[in-house]
Amino acid sequence: MTDENRTPRLVAGLGNPGYPYYLTPHNLGFMAADRLAENFGIEISRPEGQALTAQIHVSGAEVILAKPQTYMNLSGSAISRIMKRYQIPAEDLVVLVDDADIPLGTLRIRRHGSAGGHNGLKSIIGAIGSGQFARIRMGVKPEHPVDDLARYVLGRFRSASLETVAEMVDRAAEAAGVILREGLEIAMNRYNRRATA
């Protein structure tokens, strides 16, 4: 299939809409998707179904950027609608998402997998019937044990963490670009390293 005839790819950043969720761990997917769009000189602002979207072209191929507006736990509803509309297979989906099991500032790119307890990923897997999609996981593990993880991921980052967060968002957006231009394997080899102190 030539690039002119192939279906688009989809890069979806997960998060919750609205100012109260701005700069919270659970909104890292939105932040990285926005940074990726910014790298291409556009904004993700076009209402489409249950999401905000934008379109870019990478190496001659069409790519849809999306930010579901359904809130995290229903992310799959918005993403599945886009995938059905454009006939995008699971293997052409890349999800940008936070992960409370890996250290703050660390990226982990995976070709596929389970939800790992993440409600956004769980929603996507349930809605599209597959876990065979790539995900760029951004570490938000608390420095100390917390009693209420849900409260933690919905709370604002501490000011001392913001530089690390910004650097991680930059690298996640770069990693998404590498996946689109050079392939998943190259991105995994380049970005699956521990964050430096």
Stockholm file with secondary structure:
# STOCKHOLM 1.0

chainA/1-197         MTDENRTPRLVAGLGNPGYPYYLTPHNLGFMAADRLAENFGIEISRPEGQALTAQIHVSGAEVILAKPQTYMNLSGSAISRIMKRYQIPAEDLVVLVDDADIPLGTLRIRRHGSAGGHNGLKSIIGAIGSGQFARIRMGVKPEHPVDDLARYVLGRFRSASLETVAEMVDRAAEAAGVILREGLEIAMNRYNRRATA
#=GR chainA/1-197 SS CCTTTSCCEEEEECCCCSGGGTTCGGGHHHHHHHHHHHHTTCCCCEEETTEEEEEEEETTEEEEEEEESSCGGGHHHHHHHHHHHHTCCGGGEEEEEEEEEEETTCEEEESSCCCTTCHHHHHHHHHHTCCCSEEEEEEEECSSCCSCHHHHHTSCCCGGGHHHHHHHHHHHHHHHHHHHHHCHHHHHHHHCSCCCC
#=GC SS_cons         CCTTTSCCEEEEECCCCSGGGTTCGGGHHHHHHHHHHHHTTCCCCEEETTEEEEEEEETTEEEEEEEESSCGGGHHHHHHHHHHHHTCCGGGEEEEEEEEEEETTCEEEESSCCCTTCHHHHHHHHHHTCCCSEEEEEEEECSSCCSCHHHHHTSCCCGGGHHHHHHHHHHHHHHHHHHHHHCHHHHHHHHCSCCCC
//
